[in-house]
Amino acid sequence: MKRYSLILVLFLLTVVEVHAQQGPNLYSLPSPYERYTHYLATARVSAGVPIGAFAEGYIDKVSAQNYSLSLEWVLRNNLSIGGEVGQNYFQQRLPRQTYQMGDQEISAVQTRTLTQYPFLGFVNYHFARSGAMFRPYVQVSAGASLVDYTLYWGNLSDQQQKFAFSYGLGAGSKILFKRDGSFGADLRVKYNHTPLNYDYVTNGVSAINASVGLFYRWW
């Protein structure tokens, strides 16, 4: 009787062990950020470098007064889609000069400014999975910008405001502070262009923006 009881106990233990091995191992499951779509919000500050005709004809001074906020939906594949809003501000003051204004010559200190408020949609393609500590990506964006062109002649000003089409191409990387964590940094370099033809700006507003961002993700 004891022998049969021992055999039964060994059989039950074997069945339990096999079942445990075949069951899901919770500690080896991928992160929820890999198994499900999730959301990611990013706050950025950036430095903008005017380039092209914009730098040659109007403002060539680097601006550090740029910032943006974005929200994106991160898919289970390598794509994410989202939207971004912000402000880009450029300013340059020239020494006092004499300018020809119609039939008159005036002497003035000229201050050149241009402010953009972009409203852009974007698509990111990532080169690593959602759970990677480093996740490089490329970005394509398009939308509209409210452009404020204001040129000051001393205390007088010439202002033009309009909505214009805007687009951009960028590359960057998301860096998690902790594996499977919620916080991380986003480093990005991006080319932006807004067609505009007014006064000193004859071939649009072009700039390269280098930004540092902090993101939070959740699912």
Secondary structure by P-SEA (a helix, b strand, c coil): caaaaaaaaaaaaaaaaaaaaacccccccccccccccbbbbbbbcbbbbbcccccccccccccccccccbbbbbcccccccccccbbbbbbbbbcbbbbbcccbbbbbbbbbbbbbbccccbbbbbccccccccccccbbbbbbbbbbbbbbccccbbbbbbbbbbbccccbbbbbcccccccbbbbbcbbbbbbbbcccccccccccccccbbbbbcc
